Amino acid sequence: MKINHESIQLAEKIIELDLLRDELLEELIVLAGNHAFDLLRAIQNR
């Protein structure tokens, strides 16, 4: 498997986004409580 610089950068960006997603989800849970996942699903499906 050949790995170039662009592939490494893309993988790093995906990891950063995944970590940011986790942080944002934690914030949403604090704000919306038990409704966080329902809210997320509703917004995603609109």
ChimeraX commands (.cxc) that place a marker at each C-alpha (Angstrom):
marker #1 position 0.00,0.00,0.00 radius 0.5
marker #1 position 1.41,3.33,-1.06 radius 0.5
marker #1 position 0.74,6.18,1.35 radius 0.5
marker #1 position 1.40,9.71,0.16 radius 0.5
marker #1 position 1.44,13.00,2.02 radius 0.5
marker #1 position -2.08,13.92,0.91 radius 0.5
marker #1 position -3.43,10.63,2.29 radius 0.5
marker #1 position -1.78,11.27,5.65 radius 0.5
marker #1 position -3.19,14.80,5.79 radius 0.5
marker #1 position -6.66,13.54,4.99 radius 0.5
marker #1 position -6.43,10.84,7.68 radius 0.5
marker #1 position -5.30,13.44,10.22 radius 0.5
marker #1 position -8.19,15.73,9.29 radius 0.5
marker #1 position -10.69,12.87,9.70 radius 0.5
marker #1 position -9.30,12.16,13.17 radius 0.5
marker #1 position -9.54,15.85,14.10 radius 0.5
marker #1 position -13.15,15.97,12.91 radius 0.5
marker #1 position -13.98,12.83,14.86 radius 0.5
marker #1 position -12.57,14.34,18.05 radius 0.5
marker #1 position -14.45,17.59,17.41 radius 0.5
marker #1 position -17.65,15.59,16.82 radius 0.5
marker #1 position -17.22,13.92,20.21 radius 0.5
marker #1 position -16.72,17.27,21.94 radius 0.5
marker #1 position -19.74,18.80,20.23 radius 0.5
marker #1 position -21.90,15.81,21.07 radius 0.5
marker #1 position -20.94,16.13,24.73 radius 0.5
marker #1 position -21.96,19.80,24.63 radius 0.5
marker #1 position -25.26,18.91,22.98 radius 0.5
marker #1 position -25.95,16.31,25.66 radius 0.5
marker #1 position -25.34,18.92,28.34 radius 0.5
marker #1 position -27.67,21.39,26.62 radius 0.5
marker #1 position -30.43,19.06,25.44 radius 0.5
marker #1 position -30.15,16.29,28.01 radius 0.5
marker #1 position -32.19,13.20,27.23 radius 0.5
marker #1 position -33.42,14.81,24.02 radius 0.5
marker #1 position -29.95,15.21,22.47 radius 0.5
marker #1 position -30.05,12.14,20.24 radius 0.5
marker #1 position -33.65,12.73,19.18 radius 0.5
marker #1 position -32.79,16.33,18.30 radius 0.5
marker #1 position -29.71,15.26,16.38 radius 0.5
marker #1 position -31.71,12.69,14.41 radius 0.5
marker #1 position -34.50,15.18,13.68 radius 0.5
marker #1 position -32.08,17.80,12.39 radius 0.5
marker #1 position -30.23,15.20,10.33 radius 0.5
marker #1 position -33.44,14.01,8.67 radius 0.5
marker #1 position -34.94,17.36,7.78 radius 0.5
marker link #1:1,2 radius 0.2
marker link #1:2,3 radius 0.2
marker link #1:3,4 radius 0.2
marker link #1:4,5 radius 0.2
marker link #1:5,6 radius 0.2
marker link #1:6,7 radius 0.2
marker link #1:7,8 radius 0.2
marker link #1:8,9 radius 0.2
marker link #1:9,10 radius 0.2
marker link #1:10,11 radius 0.2
marker link #1:11,12 radius 0.2
marker link #1:12,13 radius 0.2
marker link #1:13,14 radius 0.2
marker link #1:14,15 radius 0.2
marker link #1:15,16 radius 0.2
marker link #1:16,17 radius 0.2
marker link #1:17,18 radius 0.2
marker link #1:18,19 radius 0.2
marker link #1:19,20 radius 0.2
marker link #1:20,21 radius 0.2
marker link #1:21,22 radius 0.2
marker link #1:22,23 radius 0.2
marker link #1:23,24 radius 0.2
marker link #1:24,25 radius 0.2
marker link #1:25,26 radius 0.2
marker link #1:26,27 radius 0.2
marker link #1:27,28 radius 0.2
marker link #1:28,29 radius 0.2
marker link #1:29,30 radius 0.2
marker link #1:30,31 radius 0.2
marker link #1:31,32 radius 0.2
marker link #1:32,33 radius 0.2
marker link #1:33,34 radius 0.2
marker link #1:34,35 radius 0.2
marker link #1:35,36 radius 0.2
marker link #1:36,37 radius 0.2
marker link #1:37,38 radius 0.2
marker link #1:38,39 radius 0.2
marker link #1:39,40 radius 0.2
marker link #1:40,41 radius 0.2
marker link #1:41,42 radius 0.2
marker link #1:42,43 radius 0.2
marker link #1:43,44 radius 0.2
marker link #1:44,45 radius 0.2
marker link #1:45,46 radius 0.2
view
